[in-house]
Amino acid sequence: MRPLPADACAALVERGDPDRFAATMAAPPALRPRLWPLYAYNLEVARAPWVTQQPLIAEMRLQWWRDVVAGDAAPAHEVAGPLMGLVRDAGLPRDALDGMAAARRWDIGTDPFEDQAAMDRYLEDTGGALMELAARALGAEARVAGLARGAGWAMAVAQFLRAAPDLSARGRVPLVDDGPDALRDLAARALARLDAVRGVPRGVAPAFWPGWQTRGLLRRVATDPAAVTEGRMALPEFTRRAGLLWRALSGRP
């Protein structure tokens, strides 16, 4: 794997997504440049709906990224250039990148999800796609890429549930059903996708590492669903650090 110019992307991730930055720094140095552009792109499209109160401008920001992904010539941009270099070098599917930006249109408005299936698709197209792309960037074949998509969806579930109180405070309606039974069911489905992860090559495992807190967060929801609406999902600092350290030492996903 040849190195890619991704220093600016790494700096962006360090500022905007410290947990994912820590997980990537735990990976072998040679693999990190193949992850930074994806994680920086994720930050760019995730924050596009929130940096302005004007829906049209937010739509334009997301469309700009969709045009970048669809084109062959990357603009002179600190994220777009390395991202498209990675797309070409690793043969990443552009439709998955486009879907990540398209899904973020939900964040622009205040309408709730139509149903649980719509919420599931949003999490699949954002967190699921990101982890799949990261695995493919590290050389994963189709089976492992599919496992990464499932693990990424589970991670997105945990993160979304943790963010639910803040989203509600911002005028969003994040959850289709915030009742205890519905939350337990969602956590159980996410845990099942984590449990399916098997046989991941050591060289691809770092793509899974950003989800090191996922199982602990989901187990908390399963046993105490009120932790979601009451904003009590955060894990103890020791638990957080130990989970990542174990993965880095063991080389497991």
Salt bridges, closest charged atoms under 4 A:
ASP17 OD2 - ARG20 NH1 2.68
ASP19 OD1 - ARG240 NH2 2.53
GLU44 OE2 - ARG47 NH2 3.30
GLU59 OE1 - ARG105 NE 3.05
ASP72 OD1 - ARG94 NH2 3.45
ASP89 OD1 - ARG2 NE 2.99
ASP89 OD2 - ARG34 NH1 2.81
ASP98 OD1 - ARG66 NE 2.70
ASP107 OD2 - ARG104 NH1 3.35
ASP120 OD2 - ARG189 NH1 3.04
GLU124 OE2 - ARG149 NE 3.09
GLU124 OE1 - ARG193 NH1 3.05
ASP125 OD1 - ARG149 NH2 3.74
GLU132 OE2 - ARG136 NE 3.02
GLU132 OE1 - ARG149 NH1 2.51
GLU141 OE2 - ARG143 NE 3.67
ASP166 OD2 - ARG170 NE 3.04
ASP181 OD1 - ARG184 NH1 3.41
ASP185 OD2 - ARG189 NE 3.56
ASP195 OD1 - ARG215 NH1 2.79
ASP224 OD2 - ARG232 NH1 2.80
GLU230 OE1 - ARG232 NE 2.76
GLU237 OE1 - ARG240 NH1 2.91
GLU237 OE2 - ARG241 NE 2.82
